[in-house]
Amino acid sequence: MTTDTLVKPSFKKAGSDDFYKDLYKEVQIKVLTNKRIQNQIIFKSIFFIALYFLFYSCILVYGNSLPLLLLFYVLTGITMILVFLNAFHDAAHGAIFPRRSQNEALTWVLELFGSNSYIWKKRHLVLHHPYPNMQHWDIDVKQSDIVRIFPQSKWYHFHRYQHYYMWFLYFLYTLNWLLVRDFKDFFGVKDNYLKRIVKIPKIEYVKLFTAKILNLVIMLGIPMLVLQQPWYHVLAAFLLMHFMASAFGVTALLSTHADEHAEFPEPPADGQIDMTWAMYQIRETKDFSTESRIANVLFGGFNHHVAHHLFPTVAHTYYPSITPIIRKYAEKYNLEYRSYPLHEAIYSHFMLLKKNGSSENLFLTGEL
C-alpha cells in the first residue's frame, strides 16, 4: 500500500452493548460533576506558567554565578515541560477553560517555547489521537528514520544499535523539536503525514520563524547581553537546559504507546476498521504509575493515558478518579487494559527498540 492510495480509516459503529456507553455515563455521574477538580487544573496551569517565568527571571538576576546560571536554566527547562504536560496539552484539547478562545490563547505558550501550536494540534489531534500506533497515520509515534518504531518501516543497518544510541539521542528531543522537527513538518516532502491532511496557512510560516527567533533571543540573546558571563557559558547552560528537559519529557512520552507488547497495525485497504473507536483506544494505549501522587502531579495525566484517550476533552485532574472505573469495565468486558510501574514501562520501550532493530524482526504486529 502506498500513501497515495490511503483511505481515511473509520471505526466500527458501537452497538447497544458497547462498554463505552456505560463507562461514559458512569464517569459523567460519579466524576465530572465535581467542579472543584476542574478548578485544580486552572490553578496548576497558572502556577507552572508563573514558575517558568520566575525561574527565567532568576537566570537574569542570579546568572552571574555560574552554578546558579546552570541551576536556573535547568529549572526553566524542567518547568517548560511541566507547562507543556500540565497546561498546554490540556488547553490544546479544550479541557481547561469553558471558552474555546481562552484555551486557544493558552496554547500560544508553545510559541514562547519556540514551536508552532497550529501544527502541533494538527499532528496530535487529527493524526495521533484518532489512530494511535497506526502506521501511515500516527505521526507522534513515527518520528524519523533514525529510530524504527513501526516494525514494517524500512530497516537500516544502524537500527541494530538503536536500543543503545536512542537513549543518548532522547536527550536532544526538545532541541530537535526546536531546530529540526517543525521545519520538517512545514517543508519536508518525504513521507510527510501532515501534508496529506492539511494545507498550512501562510500566516503559520510567519509564526514559525517568529517563534524560533523570539525563543533564541529570550533564551540566549538577552542573557548574553545582560549577564557578565562568557557567551559559551550561556550557550552551555542553554544546551544543558534542553538535555534535562528532554530527559524529563521523554520519560512521559515513551511510556504510553511504544512498548514491546504494543501493536502497530497497518490501515485497512478499504479503511474499515473492524473495531469500535473506544476498543481501539484501549488496545493501543497504556498507563504507568497511576497510583503515584508524584506522577499525577508532574506528568499532567500522561500516566493515566487510557483515560486521556477515552476522554480527551476532559481535564487531566479528573483522570485519577476515572482510571479505577476504566479498570472495572476492563475486567468486566475482558478488555486489553495495561498499566505498569514507570521503570517497567521504560524497560519495555528498550525491548521494543531492540526487537525492531533486528533485521530478522519477529515482532508480531496487529492487523485490524
Order of alpha helices (4+ residues) and beta strands (2+ residues): beta-alpha-alpha-alpha-alpha-alpha-alpha-alpha-alpha-alpha-alpha-alpha-alpha-alpha-alpha-beta-alpha-beta-alpha-alpha-alpha-beta-alpha
